[in-house]
Amino acid sequence: MVLISEVGPHDGLQSVRATMATAHKLRWIDALVAAGLREIEVGSFVPADLLPQLADTAEVVRHALTHPGVTVMALVPNLRGAQAALHCGVHKLTIPVSASAAHSMANVRRTPAQMVQVVRAIAELRRLFTRLRATIGDRAGAAHMHNTRGLGLANCLAAYDVGVQTFDSSLGGLGGCPYAPGASGNVVTEDLVFMFEAMGVGTGVDIEKLMAARAPLRAGLPGEPVYGMIPQSGLPRGWTQPGARHV
């Protein structure tokens, strides 16, 4: 069993010029939950003037928290963002620490060493640190792959082979990283789920409902290109998904 962590509502939306209306975001998240996704990165706590697409993150978090059993994540670039996220009730924080000094400066306006200090400052919220250790322990972390040169799925499979159990992906492959040249989109959630299910590795995600979640995404971002081989070609004839979660 692997955990598919959907990052489209954050990582995807921050990479497009258009701003999805809050009502569309909430419907999209509802559809993702209905498909069986149990971890969703719903936004980021950054100044609205830097990422106006995510200015409603606090409201989106509050809505996502109404779904029991769903881990609600948000990205935070600094201590202030972490405090705001925890105040809203976010379960899990993503803190961007880059090995590249140039990428780090472009992405969060801090050097890698400065970001390590940010992580330390956040971890001094002792209860958070205790929860983090209890959750992660000695296990491998999550894999966040981009689909550069079409190698996203191959890289996820390589990560799985060495013990990674959690994989970030984005519905329709939406997103990428504006500060990483060539990072052409995220791994497509639909294709990733199909790959694992076809291997006999459970995800707990209903593929047909997952593909249906593309409708609110398209409605909220009309004209924005979305990708995916499985949505394009369809599921194999006669193929049934064992153990799909029905909500």
Residue frames as qw, qx, qy, qz and C-alpha x, y, z in Angstrom:
[[0.000, 0.889, 0.457, 0.000, 0.00, 0.00, 0.00],
 [0.414, 0.092, 0.003, 0.906, 1.33, 3.43, -0.93],
 [0.004, -0.762, -0.422, 0.492, 0.08, 6.91, -0.08],
 [0.367, 0.493, 0.376, 0.694, -0.66, 9.28, -2.94],
 [0.199, -0.608, -0.306, 0.705, -0.30, 12.86, -1.74],
 [0.359, 0.715, 0.469, 0.373, -2.22, 15.20, -4.04],
 [0.366, -0.431, -0.074, 0.822, -0.47, 18.57, -4.43],
 [0.253, 0.496, 0.542, 0.630, -2.48, 20.07, -7.28],
 [0.172, -0.898, -0.392, -0.100, -4.45, 22.58, -5.17],
 [0.373, -0.833, 0.140, 0.384, -1.13, 24.12, -4.13],
 [0.469, -0.350, 0.555, 0.591, 1.75, 23.13, -6.38],
 [0.386, 0.446, 0.683, 0.432, -0.44, 23.07, -9.46],
 [0.059, 0.912, 0.401, 0.058, -2.29, 26.34, -8.91],
 [0.337, -0.799, 0.122, 0.483, 0.82, 28.33, -7.98],
 [0.445, -0.207, 0.593, 0.638, 2.28, 27.61, -11.41],
 [0.260, 0.575, 0.643, 0.434, -0.59, 28.95, -13.53],
 [0.098, 0.175, 0.001, 0.980, -1.38, 32.59, -14.20],
 [0.468, -0.469, -0.396, -0.636, -5.12, 32.31, -13.71],
 [0.167, -0.195, 0.699, -0.667, -6.64, 32.32, -10.23],
 [0.348, -0.314, -0.854, -0.228, -9.15, 29.60, -9.50],
 [0.440, -0.526, -0.002, -0.727, -12.18, 30.90, -7.64],
 [0.232, -0.313, 0.781, -0.488, -12.48, 29.63, -4.08],
 [0.789, 0.099, 0.295, -0.529, -15.79, 27.90, -4.75],
 [0.810, 0.432, -0.369, -0.142, -14.20, 25.90, -7.56],
 [0.203, 0.490, -0.782, 0.327, -11.27, 24.96, -5.30],
 [0.497, -0.179, 0.641, -0.556, -13.63, 23.63, -2.66],
 [0.883, 0.262, 0.066, -0.385, -15.55, 21.55, -5.21],
 [0.615, 0.537, -0.576, 0.039, -12.26, 20.22, -6.59],
 [0.055, -0.401, 0.801, -0.440, -11.07, 19.19, -3.13],
 [0.723, -0.001, 0.427, -0.543, -14.43, 17.52, -2.46],
 [0.863, 0.398, -0.200, -0.238, -14.03, 15.51, -5.67],
 [0.380, 0.530, -0.724, 0.225, -10.48, 14.49, -4.74],
 [0.353, -0.258, 0.728, -0.528, -11.68, 13.28, -1.33],
 [0.833, 0.180, 0.191, -0.487, -14.57, 11.41, -2.96],
 [0.740, 0.481, -0.463, -0.083, -12.01, 9.58, -5.11],
 [0.926, -0.298, -0.184, 0.141, -10.27, 8.32, -1.98],
 [0.470, 0.505, -0.332, 0.643, -7.30, 10.65, -1.68],
 [0.650, -0.659, -0.361, 0.114, -6.35, 10.94, 1.97],
 [0.481, -0.522, 0.010, 0.705, -3.57, 13.53, 1.88],
 [0.385, 0.766, 0.349, 0.379, -3.96, 16.83, 0.04],
 [0.377, -0.253, -0.065, 0.889, -1.69, 19.88, -0.06],
 [0.164, 0.781, 0.603, 0.009, -4.33, 22.60, -0.28],
 [0.168, 0.952, 0.061, 0.247, -2.29, 25.81, -0.43],
 [0.645, 0.061, -0.297, 0.702, 0.57, 27.81, 1.04],
 [0.300, -0.886, -0.278, 0.217, 0.84, 30.50, 3.67],
 [0.499, 0.006, 0.164, 0.851, 2.77, 33.13, 1.77],
 [0.091, 0.473, 0.145, -0.864, 1.99, 36.84, 1.24],
 [0.565, 0.600, 0.544, -0.157, -0.94, 37.31, -1.10],
 [0.294, 0.864, -0.193, -0.360, 0.98, 39.76, -3.26],
 [0.139, -0.499, 0.811, 0.273, 3.52, 37.04, -4.06],
 [0.029, -0.100, -0.959, -0.263, 1.00, 34.30, -4.86],
 [0.453, 0.042, 0.121, -0.882, -2.47, 35.79, -5.36],
 [0.622, 0.005, -0.674, -0.399, -3.62, 32.40, -6.67],
 [0.582, -0.206, -0.751, 0.234, -3.37, 31.09, -3.10],
 [0.076, -0.361, 0.276, -0.888, -4.57, 34.09, -1.12],
 [0.717, -0.319, -0.062, -0.616, -7.59, 32.10, 0.10],
 [0.494, 0.202, -0.831, 0.156, -5.55, 29.27, 1.63],
 [0.150, -0.088, 0.705, -0.687, -6.90, 29.77, 5.15],
 [0.681, 0.142, 0.128, -0.707, -10.48, 29.41, 3.89],
 [0.739, 0.278, -0.560, -0.251, -9.58, 26.39, 1.81],
 [0.233, 0.224, -0.861, 0.393, -7.89, 24.78, 4.81],
 [0.416, -0.014, 0.535, -0.735, -10.98, 25.28, 6.95],
 [0.797, 0.219, -0.128, -0.547, -13.10, 23.55, 4.31],
 [0.612, 0.327, -0.720, -0.011, -10.67, 20.68, 3.82],
 [0.015, -0.232, 0.806, -0.545, -10.64, 20.05, 7.57],
 [0.687, 0.000, 0.233, -0.688, -14.36, 19.20, 7.43],
 [0.836, 0.228, -0.449, -0.220, -13.44, 15.94, 5.70],
 [0.712, -0.548, 0.420, -0.128, -12.65, 13.36, 8.41],
 [0.894, -0.061, 0.386, 0.217, -9.64, 11.17, 7.83],
 [0.615, 0.695, 0.061, 0.367, -7.98, 13.53, 5.35],
 [0.594, -0.429, -0.022, 0.681, -4.49, 14.86, 6.14],
 [0.260, 0.944, 0.181, 0.095, -4.51, 18.55, 5.23],
 [0.685, -0.186, 0.087, 0.699, -1.11, 19.93, 4.20],
 [0.223, 0.970, 0.089, 0.024, 0.15, 23.41, 3.38],
 [0.695, 0.280, -0.128, 0.650, 3.50, 24.83, 2.35],
 [0.313, -0.940, -0.075, 0.109, 5.13, 27.35, 4.69],
 [0.641, 0.580, -0.197, 0.463, 8.32, 29.28, 3.79],
 [0.169, 0.455, -0.459, 0.744, 9.00, 30.73, 7.23],
 [0.137, -0.165, -0.805, 0.554, 8.06, 30.75, 10.91],
 [0.346, 0.203, 0.190, -0.896, 5.24, 33.24, 10.44],
 [0.602, 0.119, -0.531, -0.584, 3.69, 31.04, 7.78],
 [0.419, -0.040, -0.896, 0.144, 4.03, 27.98, 10.01],
 [0.059, 0.175, 0.621, -0.762, 2.31, 29.78, 12.87],
 [0.501, 0.200, -0.082, -0.838, -0.56, 30.82, 10.60],
 [0.579, 0.095, -0.732, -0.345, -0.91, 27.30, 9.23],
 [0.298, -0.105, -0.877, 0.361, -0.95, 25.67, 12.65],
 [0.229, 0.171, 0.389, -0.876, -3.43, 28.27, 13.87],
 [0.606, 0.169, -0.295, -0.719, -5.76, 27.20, 11.05],
 [0.830, -0.134, 0.446, -0.306, -5.40, 23.55, 12.04],
 [0.654, 0.544, -0.498, -0.168, -3.17, 22.25, 9.25],
 [0.952, -0.283, 0.111, -0.025, -2.04, 18.69, 10.00],
 [0.823, -0.063, 0.269, 0.496, 1.21, 18.66, 8.06],
 [0.062, 0.912, -0.146, -0.379, 3.66, 21.34, 6.90],
 [0.817, 0.364, 0.149, 0.421, 5.78, 21.36, 3.76],
 [0.256, -0.879, 0.165, 0.367, 8.95, 23.41, 4.24],
 [0.777, 0.612, -0.012, 0.145, 10.93, 24.04, 1.03],
 [0.447, -0.725, 0.431, 0.298, 14.64, 23.48, 1.64],
 [0.782, 0.618, -0.079, -0.010, 16.63, 23.42, -1.60],
 [0.813, -0.259, 0.198, 0.483, 20.14, 22.10, -2.14],
 [0.484, 0.457, 0.258, 0.700, 20.63, 24.76, -4.82],
 [0.224, -0.429, -0.265, 0.834, 21.47, 28.23, -3.54],
 [0.094, 0.021, -0.379, -0.920, 20.13, 29.88, -6.70],
 [0.373, -0.401, -0.739, -0.392, 16.86, 27.96, -6.56],
 [0.386, -0.512, -0.629, 0.440, 16.47, 28.64, -2.85],
 [0.116, -0.313, -0.081, 0.939, 16.94, 32.38, -3.32],
 [0.233, -0.084, -0.515, -0.821, 14.49, 32.47, -6.22],
 [0.443, -0.379, -0.783, -0.217, 11.95, 30.30, -4.48],
 [0.519, -0.706, -0.468, 0.114, 11.94, 31.55, -0.87],
 [0.120, 0.880, -0.144, 0.436, 14.47, 34.40, -0.88],
 [0.590, -0.691, 0.407, -0.095, 16.70, 32.60, 1.59],
 [0.293, 0.531, -0.792, -0.064, 19.86, 30.55, 1.27],
 [0.768, -0.118, -0.622, -0.101, 19.74, 26.81, 2.03],
 [0.397, 0.007, -0.652, 0.645, 21.53, 27.45, 5.33],
 [0.256, -0.108, 0.224, -0.934, 18.95, 30.08, 6.27],
 [0.726, -0.138, -0.362, -0.568, 16.13, 27.66, 5.46],
 [0.632, -0.067, -0.728, 0.256, 17.69, 25.06, 7.74],
 [0.086, 0.017, -0.505, 0.859, 17.50, 27.66, 10.50],
 [0.536, -0.120, -0.121, -0.827, 13.83, 28.20, 9.64],
 [0.754, -0.119, -0.619, -0.185, 13.20, 24.48, 10.03],
 [0.440, -0.033, -0.681, 0.584, 14.96, 24.52, 13.38],
 [0.178, -0.083, 0.268, -0.943, 12.89, 27.48, 14.54],
 [0.689, -0.132, -0.305, -0.643, 9.67, 25.72, 13.55],
 [0.716, -0.058, -0.691, 0.079, 10.77, 22.46, 15.18],
 [0.150, 0.107, -0.603, 0.776, 11.22, 24.35, 18.49],
 [0.677, -0.187, 0.014, -0.711, 7.32, 24.23, 18.60],
 [0.165, -0.347, 0.912, -0.145, 8.16, 21.07, 20.72],
 [0.672, 0.215, 0.598, -0.380, 4.78, 19.41, 20.31],
 [0.685, 0.640, -0.154, -0.313, 5.10, 19.71, 16.53],
 [0.217, 0.604, -0.766, -0.018, 8.57, 18.18, 16.61],
 [0.422, -0.141, 0.846, -0.294, 7.32, 15.29, 18.75],
 [0.744, 0.428, 0.354, -0.373, 4.48, 14.63, 16.34],
 [0.519, 0.707, -0.416, -0.239, 6.87, 14.83, 13.40],
 [0.006, -0.462, 0.884, -0.073, 9.21, 12.24, 14.87],
 [0.557, 0.074, 0.746, -0.357, 6.31, 9.96, 15.78],
 [0.720, 0.567, 0.146, -0.373, 4.95, 10.19, 12.25],
 [0.549, 0.704, -0.436, -0.109, 8.16, 9.85, 10.25],
 [0.861, -0.386, 0.323, 0.071, 10.48, 7.85, 12.48],
 [0.394, -0.458, 0.643, 0.470, 13.14, 6.09, 10.43],
 [0.655, 0.481, 0.579, 0.067, 11.00, 5.59, 7.36],
 [0.364, 0.123, 0.409, 0.828, 11.87, 6.96, 3.94],
 [0.165, 0.456, 0.221, -0.846, 10.26, 10.29, 3.16],
 [0.608, 0.637, 0.413, -0.233, 7.99, 11.29, 0.30],
 [0.474, 0.010, 0.520, 0.710, 9.05, 11.52, -3.33],
 [0.300, 0.811, 0.216, -0.453, 8.17, 14.73, -5.15],
 [0.518, -0.025, 0.601, 0.608, 9.01, 14.23, -8.81],
 [0.379, 0.614, -0.074, -0.688, 8.52, 16.47, -11.81],
 [0.832, 0.339, 0.440, -0.005, 7.71, 14.95, -15.19],
 [0.081, 0.796, -0.427, -0.421, 10.76, 16.43, -16.91],
 [0.243, 0.419, -0.792, -0.371, 11.46, 14.55, -20.15],
 [0.804, -0.065, -0.354, -0.473, 8.60, 12.18, -19.35],
 [0.506, 0.201, -0.787, 0.290, 10.52, 10.42, -16.58],
 [0.425, -0.440, 0.317, -0.724, 8.19, 11.16, -13.65],
 [0.929, -0.168, -0.024, -0.330, 6.66, 7.68, -13.39],
 [0.816, 0.270, -0.427, 0.281, 10.02, 5.97, -13.89],
 [0.153, 0.467, -0.520, 0.699, 11.50, 8.01, -11.06],
 [0.659, -0.362, 0.228, -0.619, 8.55, 7.20, -8.78],
 [0.973, 0.011, -0.208, -0.100, 9.01, 3.51, -9.51],
 [0.596, 0.380, -0.505, 0.496, 12.73, 3.76, -8.74],
 [0.201, -0.467, 0.440, -0.740, 11.90, 5.49, -5.45],
 [0.860, -0.228, 0.032, -0.456, 9.34, 2.80, -4.60],
 [0.886, 0.197, -0.401, 0.123, 11.95, 0.11, -5.23],
 [0.424, 0.286, -0.561, 0.652, 14.16, 1.57, -2.49],
 [0.300, -0.349, -0.765, 0.451, 11.38, 1.85, 0.06],
 [0.152, 0.026, 0.075, -0.985, 9.58, 5.17, -0.50],
 [0.050, 0.418, 0.904, -0.079, 5.89, 4.80, 0.32],
 [0.137, 0.799, 0.386, -0.442, 4.51, 8.33, -0.18],
 [0.426, 0.168, 0.489, 0.742, 4.37, 10.06, -3.56],
 [0.162, 0.600, 0.170, -0.765, 3.39, 13.62, -4.45],
 [0.267, 0.257, 0.716, 0.592, 1.46, 14.10, -7.67],
 [0.215, 0.353, 0.123, -0.902, -0.95, 16.54, -9.26],
 [0.571, 0.502, 0.631, -0.156, -4.26, 15.88, -10.97],
 [0.572, 0.801, 0.175, 0.029, -3.81, 16.36, -14.69],
 [0.737, 0.089, 0.015, 0.669, -0.09, 16.98, -14.14],
 [0.013, 0.944, 0.156, 0.290, -0.92, 20.57, -13.29],
 [0.457, -0.867, 0.152, 0.127, 1.99, 22.69, -12.15],
 [0.756, 0.391, -0.162, 0.498, 5.75, 22.44, -12.12],
 [0.509, -0.648, -0.143, 0.549, 8.29, 24.79, -10.62],
 [0.359, 0.923, 0.081, 0.109, 8.81, 28.26, -12.10],
 [0.182, -0.885, 0.429, 0.022, 12.27, 28.41, -10.51],
 [0.620, -0.273, 0.706, 0.206, 13.57, 25.09, -11.84],
 [0.398, 0.537, -0.431, -0.607, 14.30, 25.32, -15.58],
 [0.391, 0.199, -0.847, -0.301, 12.90, 22.35, -17.46],
 [0.169, 0.113, 0.875, -0.440, 10.63, 21.17, -14.65],
 [0.335, -0.035, -0.499, -0.799, 7.80, 20.50, -17.06],
 [0.713, -0.293, -0.257, -0.582, 4.84, 19.68, -14.86],
 [0.470, -0.387, 0.692, -0.387, 4.19, 17.35, -11.97],
 [0.003, 0.003, 0.993, 0.122, 3.62, 13.63, -12.06],
 [0.522, -0.191, -0.354, -0.752, 0.04, 12.98, -13.22],
 [0.472, -0.208, 0.665, -0.540, -1.97, 11.58, -10.31],
 [0.867, 0.225, 0.078, -0.439, -4.21, 9.53, -12.58],
 [0.720, 0.479, -0.502, 0.011, -1.26, 7.82, -14.28],
 [0.038, 0.468, -0.764, 0.442, 0.57, 7.27, -10.99],
 [0.658, -0.101, 0.511, -0.544, -2.42, 5.62, -9.36],
 [0.895, 0.327, -0.107, -0.283, -2.95, 3.39, -12.41],
 [0.474, 0.551, -0.669, 0.153, 0.70, 2.34, -12.45],
 [0.175, -0.334, 0.793, -0.479, 0.65, 1.20, -8.84],
 [0.756, 0.072, 0.374, -0.532, -2.76, -0.46, -9.06],
 [0.819, 0.441, -0.301, -0.209, -1.71, -2.32, -12.22],
 [0.321, 0.482, -0.765, 0.282, 1.35, -3.55, -10.29],
 [0.681, -0.372, -0.631, -0.005, -0.91, -4.85, -7.54],
 [0.327, -0.077, -0.454, 0.825, 0.14, -2.10, -5.14],
 [0.113, -0.764, -0.635, -0.030, -2.91, -0.58, -3.48],
 [0.191, 0.268, -0.052, 0.943, -3.45, 3.18, -3.32],
 [0.003, 0.502, 0.692, -0.519, -6.96, 3.38, -1.86],
 [0.200, 0.445, -0.098, -0.867, -7.90, 5.71, -4.73],
 [0.615, 0.488, 0.614, -0.081, -10.78, 5.00, -7.11],
 [0.346, -0.109, 0.469, 0.805, -9.39, 5.76, -10.57],
 [0.085, 0.581, 0.656, 0.475, -12.76, 6.43, -12.21],
 [0.251, -0.895, -0.348, 0.120, -13.73, 8.93, -9.51],
 [0.473, -0.507, 0.175, 0.699, -10.26, 10.40, -9.74],
 [0.275, 0.180, 0.552, 0.766, -10.72, 11.07, -13.45],
 [0.087, -0.781, -0.575, -0.229, -14.12, 12.59, -12.67],
 [0.397, -0.746, -0.173, 0.507, -12.31, 15.08, -10.42],
 [0.394, 0.010, 0.359, 0.846, -10.86, 16.61, -13.58],
 [0.038, 0.710, 0.579, 0.399, -14.27, 18.21, -14.25],
 [0.291, -0.921, -0.214, 0.146, -14.16, 20.74, -11.37],
 [0.534, -0.414, 0.265, 0.688, -10.50, 21.40, -12.20],
 [0.308, 0.298, 0.552, 0.715, -11.37, 22.25, -15.79],
 [0.099, -0.836, -0.498, -0.209, -14.36, 24.32, -14.67],
 [0.424, -0.832, -0.087, 0.347, -12.17, 26.35, -12.34],
 [0.267, -0.580, 0.444, 0.629, -9.37, 26.85, -14.87],
 [0.729, 0.586, 0.339, -0.099, -11.03, 26.93, -18.29],
 [0.547, 0.812, -0.198, 0.047, -8.52, 26.67, -21.10],
 [0.268, -0.714, 0.645, -0.050, -5.64, 25.53, -18.88],
 [0.699, 0.295, -0.627, -0.179, -4.02, 22.41, -20.39],
 [0.693, -0.415, 0.527, -0.265, -4.17, 19.21, -18.35],
 [0.384, 0.479, -0.767, -0.187, -2.34, 16.01, -19.11],
 [0.608, -0.209, 0.699, -0.313, -2.43, 12.28, -18.53],
 [0.204, 0.212, -0.858, -0.421, -2.13, 9.11, -20.58],
 [0.055, 0.277, 0.942, -0.182, -4.87, 7.20, -18.75],
 [0.310, 0.594, 0.381, -0.637, -7.47, 9.97, -19.08],
 [0.310, 0.532, -0.430, -0.661, -6.57, 10.22, -22.76],
 [0.315, 0.194, -0.874, -0.314, -6.55, 6.52, -23.64],
 [0.789, -0.282, -0.084, -0.540, -8.98, 5.22, -21.04],
 [0.563, -0.406, 0.695, -0.190, -8.67, 2.20, -18.80],
 [0.093, 0.216, -0.912, -0.336, -7.89, -1.16, -20.46],
 [0.695, -0.108, -0.356, -0.615, -10.95, -3.07, -21.63],
 [0.839, -0.234, -0.485, -0.073, -12.16, -5.42, -18.94],
 [0.405, 0.229, -0.565, 0.681, -9.82, -3.96, -16.34],
 [0.537, -0.742, -0.312, -0.253, -11.21, -3.76, -12.83],
 [0.115, 0.615, -0.501, 0.598, -9.56, -2.09, -9.90],
 [0.654, -0.316, -0.671, 0.151, -9.28, -4.39, -6.88],
 [0.478, -0.470, -0.476, 0.570, -10.11, -2.85, -3.56],
 [0.114, 0.444, 0.144, 0.877, -11.07, 0.61, -4.89],
 [0.070, -0.306, -0.602, 0.734, -12.35, 2.85, -2.14],
 [0.088, -0.570, -0.592, -0.563, -15.96, 3.91, -2.61],
 [0.095, -0.144, -0.439, 0.882, -16.99, 7.03, -0.73]]
